[in-house]
Amino acid sequence: MSFIDIKGRKRDDRLLACPFCGSQPELKTKILNSESSHPTTLFWYQCSNSRCNGSQMWNKSVEAALENWNRRA
């Protein structure tokens, strides 16, 4: 199940708050080799609290990013 956040983006209800400050995480993306015929998109979650800087490693799927974010503590 998912819901829409205040910015109109879809969010997953399985996504846990930041284990360090309790703020909501934001999904981030980075496209590598965008000019090539096989670009790679990487995903990660980052804490929305700019003072916290809670983040994680890059992942090859949104699902992997969600699972890795929720495992942190």
Secondary structure, 3 states (H helix, E strand, C coil): CEEECCCCCEEECCCCCCCCCCCCEEEEEEEECCCCCCCEEEEEEEECCCCCCCCCCCECCHHHHHHHHHHCC
